[in-house]
Amino acid sequence: MSFNNTNTDILIAGAFAAFTVDFLVYPLDTIKTRVQSPDYRRLYTTNGAVNRSLFRGLYQGIGSVVLATLPSSGAFFTTYESTKTFLHTINPSLPSSPTTPLIPLPILHAAASSTGELVSCFILTPAEVLKQNAQMVVRGSSSSSTTHAFDGAATRQAFNKFRNNPSQLWRGYTALMARNLPFTAMQFPLFEFLRTEIYGLRERRGSRSGTLLETGIVTAISAGSAGTLAAVATTPIDVVKTRIMLAAAGHDGEGQREKVIKEMLAQGKDAKVEIEKAQRAARGGRAGGLAVGKEILRTEGVKGLFRGGALRGAWTALGSGLYLGVYESGRRFLEKRRVGDEDARYNT
C-alpha cells in the first residue's frame, strides 16, 4: 500500500506518532530498564519481593527522549520510505514472470528499514543513554506524585555524569544499532506482509472501506503483532544494550565499590557478593557487547539474557501498534488534505 506523500508529510506524521507513543508507553519502558539493570535486586526488591521504588518516577528522563525522538523518527521514516521507493524502482522482474520481482519484497523492506535505523540511531543514542541513566536514579517517595513526574531533575542528574566526558553519550551507538537493525529487519517485512494480507482478506470479503479508522486499526494490528515477535527475539541484545548504556556514565571501580559497600552494610547483605556485582558493573562500562553478553550468560544464565522480555514484548506491541498506526493514519490524513487543497486551488 502506497501514499502520495511529500517528505514534509512523512516528517510530520513520524514526529507526531513518536510524540504520542513516548508519553503512553514510557512507564513500561522505565520498568523494563530497571528490571534489566544489574542493580535490579539491590535497588528494587526487598527480601525477594518487588518494592515500591520500582514504580516511582516512571517518567524520569522522558524530556531528552522527546527532544531526540522527534527528529530521529522523522529521519527514520524519510530514509525508510525513500530507500524503499528507490529499491522498488530498480528491482527488475523475473524474465519468466513480469509481475514477480527478482528480489523478494521482504528483503527490500529489511534493507530499507536497516538504512533508516543507521541514520536514526546516531541521532537517538545520546538521548537513549541519558534516558536509561535517568530511569535508574533512585528518588524519594515524593517522586510518585504528579508534581514531580516531569521536573527533569533525574535527567539533569544523569547529564552531570557526562560533563567531563560527553563523548560517552555515544557509547551505546553500536549496541543500539545491534539491537535495532535485526529488530527492524524482522519487524518491517513481517509488518508489510501482515498488512497486505489483512487488506487482501477485507477486499475478498467486500468489507474494505478505505477510511482513516480502517488504516489505523489494520496498521496497528499488523505492527503490534510483528513488533512483539521481533521484540522477544531481540531481547538478549536489548539486555546487553541496557547494561552498556547504564555503565556509560563512567562509574569507576573503586567509587562503585565504596558506594555498594555502604549500602550493603546498611542492609546487612553479603559483602563478597555485592562487591563482585559492583566490579562487574564497573567493567561493563569498558567492555564490548560480546563481553557483556558472555558475562551475563556466565553469572545469570540464559534467563538473564531474556530478563524483561515479557515487558519488552508487551510495550512493543502497544508502542509499535500505536506508532505505526498513528503514522500511517497521519500520512493518509495529510495526503487527503493536501490533495483537497490543490484541487480547490485548481478549481478556482
Secondary structure, DSSP 8 states (H G I E B T S, - for coil): ------HHHHHHHHHHHHHHHHHHHHHHHHHHHHHHSTTHHHHHEETTEE-GGGGSSTTTTHHHHHHHHHHHHHHHHHHHHHHHHHHHHH--EETTEEEEESS-HHHHHHHHHHHHHHHHHHHHHHHHHHHHHHHT----GGGGSGGGTT--HHHHHHHHTTSS-GGGGGTTHHHHHHHHHHHHHHHHHHHHHHHHHHHHHHHHHT-----HHHHHHHHHHHHHHHHHHHHHHTHHHHHHHHHHHHHTTT--HHHHHHHHHHHHHHHT--HHHHHHHHHHHHHHTTS-HHHHHHHHHHHHHHHHHTTTHHHHHHHHHHHHHHHHHHHHHHHHHHHHHHHHHHHHHHH-
